[in-house]
Amino acid sequence: MFGTAISWLAGGLRPVAGWWRARGVVVRDSALAVVLAAVAFAPGVAGNGVLLLGELPQRRLDTLGVVLALGQCLPLAVRRRWPALCLVVVAGAFSGYQLLGYPPTVSSVGLVLALYSVGAYQGRFRRGLVAAATAGYAVLAIALDRRGSPERPLDYFRVPPSFRTADPYRIFTGKDGIT
């Protein structure tokens, strides 16, 4: 009986799924961007940030903070068409948001999605983009240190203990990495 209900539901969703797939990637990605932006400010979810760097003193969310939070979500509308541009804008908004000490929000998921999109959809200049993104992350780590973060810049590049078995430095030298 339960299997029949699932089959009926799946069969009823086929036309909807077909209609959705017929939309362009920008339309589908725009829907993702808008939903993420809405969830980022939804009561009960807004304070549950995914990525928080620096542990800086937090300030209240103001107009600039809202613009930076939206800057982490809305550029995802072009994540498949222009993944590098999407990553640059989202990473810039994420960096500004972190450096200014705004409270964590779900909008930080936009950075993870932008990174994924570069890996999945960027056709050319991948190595250069990886080098630029890594350099940008290093600049963010140094800037967070200069703003008074209790973490050192090298702490942002540390391999978590759960991944220590995959730590290349430890594998080849038998010693722990950065301490």
Residue, then its C-alpha position, 0 to 999 in steps of 0.5 A: m500500500f505504501g509503495t503504491a502511494i509512492s509510485w502514484l506520487a512519483g508519477g504525479l511529479r513527473p510532469v512537474a520535474g519535466w517542466w522544471r528541467a525545461r527551464g534554463v539554468v539561470v532560472r533554476d539557479s535563481a530559484l536556489a539563490v532566492v530560497l537561500a537568501a530567504v532562509a538566511f533571514a528566516p526567524g529561527v534559522a538566521g542565527n545558525g551560520v555554517l561558516l564562521l571564521g576569526e571569532l571576532p567580536q560580533r556586531r549587530l546586523d545593519t544595512l551593510g551586513v544585509v547587503l553582504a549576506l545577500g551578496q553571498c546568496l544572490p550571485l548563485a543565480v549565475r553559478r553555472r553560466w559564470p562560475a568564476l565570477c560567482l565565486v569572486v563576488v560570493a567570496g568577496a561578500f563572505s570576506g567582508y561579512q567575516l571581517l566586519g564581525y557580523p553574526p553567522t547566517v545560513s548565507s555562508v552556504g553560498l561560498v560552499l556552493a560557489l566553490y562547488s560550482v567552480g569545480a563542476y562547471q568552470g571549463r578553463f583556467r581552473r588552476g589559476l582560479v584555484a591559485a587565486a582563491t587560495a591566495g584570497y583565503a590567505v589574505l583573509a586569514i591575515a586580515l582576520d589576524r590583523r583585526g584581532s582574531p584569536e586564531r593565527p593565520l596558519d590555523y586556517f590552513r590546519v588539517p582537522p584531526s578527523f582528516r589527520t590520516a589524509d595529512p600528506y605531511r604526516i604520511f611522509t614525515g611521520k610528524d604532525g603538521i602545523t602546531 
